[in-house]
Amino acid sequence: MVRPDFLTSRFSDPDTLLDITRLSYFLLCAGLITTVPALMSGIGQLVGMVKKNGGPWEKDAAGKQKNTIVPRIQAAMTHAFLNDIVFVANLYSWYIRKDTASQGYVPSGVNLAISAVLLPIFLLGAKIGGSLVFNHGIGLNLGRKKVE
């Protein structure tokens, strides 16, 4: 059982620590479940961007394809790739932790290592996602009616 000093010094009651480990497990489950619709809507947005542009490649003034990818599409693909890594690794973390119900879903050292490695990847993906929304307006036009 992993019992970090920074937690046991503040939450010395074993029942409190057990509640924290259970809560972290159920939050992991909630994160995995809510990732599925996020993936679906993100794929829809990316496909729409690529279709609207006529492909992922930039075009010159004459409409001829260049050798570079449109920056917002490249950012969207990077965002998707990073979040896919986080999803798959968290799915593995859930898988190795799911059978520990009798012990209160206490995370193993592997679970903690996965979380530590994923945190900066997750934050980078979130930063890129924020720039897609706030700098490029991606994902903000889902509820708009098409005016013809």
N, C-alpha and C positions, 0 to 999 in steps of 0.2 A: 504494500500500500504506500503510495507517495503522499508524504505529508510535509510540504515546504514550510520552513521556519517562519516565513513572512505571513503565512496564513495561521499557523498554530499559535503564534504569539498574539494575534488579534482575535482569533476565534478559537479559544482553547476548548470549548465544549465540543466533544466528538459528534454530537447530534447536529450541531451547526455545520461542521465540516461535511458531514454526510449529506445534509440538505444542499450545500453548495455544489457538491459533486453531482448530485441528482439534477439540480437545476441546470448545470452546465451540459449535462447529457441531453436533457430535453430541449435546451436551446440549440444544441447541435442538430437534433432531429428537426426542429422547426426551421432552421436555416437550410437544411437539405431539401425539405418539402417546398419551401418558398423559392428555392432556386429554380425549380422546374418551370413555373410560369415566367420567371424573369428570363430564363434561357429562350423560351418560346417567343416572347415579345422582342427580345434582342435580336434573335435570328430574323424575325420579320422586319425589323428596322434595317438591319444590314442588307438583306435581300432587296428591300425597297430602295435603299441608297444606291446599290450597285445597278439595279434596273434603271433608275432615273438617270444615272450617269451614262448608261450604255456600256457598263463594264467598270472594273475598278481602276482603269488606267486614265491618267490625265490626257487632255487633248489640247492641241495648240489652237491658235485663232482660226485656222482653216478646218478644224474638226478632225485633224489627223492624230492618231493615237501616239502618245509619247511612251517612253520606257519607265516612267515613274507612276506610282500609285497615288491617287488623290489622298491628300493628308488626312481628311476626316474619315475616309474609308480605312486607311492604314491604322488610324487610331482606334477605330471601331473593332478591327480585326485583332489588334493587340489587346484591347480591353477584353474581348471575348476569349482569347487564348489564355490570358492570365486568370480570368475567372473560371475557365474550364479546369485549369490546373488546381485551383483552390477547391472546386467542387469535387473533383475526383479524389484528391488527397483527403478531404473531409469525409467523403464516402468510405474510404478505406479506414480512416480513424474511427468512424462510427461502427464499421464492421468488426474491428478488433475489440471494440469496447462493449458491444451490444450484449454479450453473454456474461457480463459482470454484474447483473442485477442483484444477485445475492450478496454482493459486496458493496452495493450502493452506487454502482456505475463509477467507481473510482478510476480515474485515468491512469494509464501506465506511463512509464517513461517515454515510450514510443509516441503515445498520444500527445504528451507535452512537447516532444521534439517536433512533431508534425505541426502543432500549433505555432511554435516559435518560428519555424521556417516559413509558414504560410502568412504570418502577419505582415511582413513587408511586401510580399507579393500581392496580398489582398489590398493593402493601402495604395500601392501603385496602380492597381486596376481601378480602384475607387477614384483616384485622382484623374486618371484618363477618362473614366466615365463622367465625372463632373465636368471636365473640359468639353466633352461631347455635348452635354446638355447645355451648359452655359455659354460656350463659345460658338457652337454650331447649331444649337436648337434641336438636336436629335432627340426624338421621343416626345416632343411637345405638341405635335400636331395630330395625335391619334384621334382626338374627339372632334376635330374640325370637319365641317361639311365641305364638300367640293363645290365650288362656285363655278358655274359654266356660263 
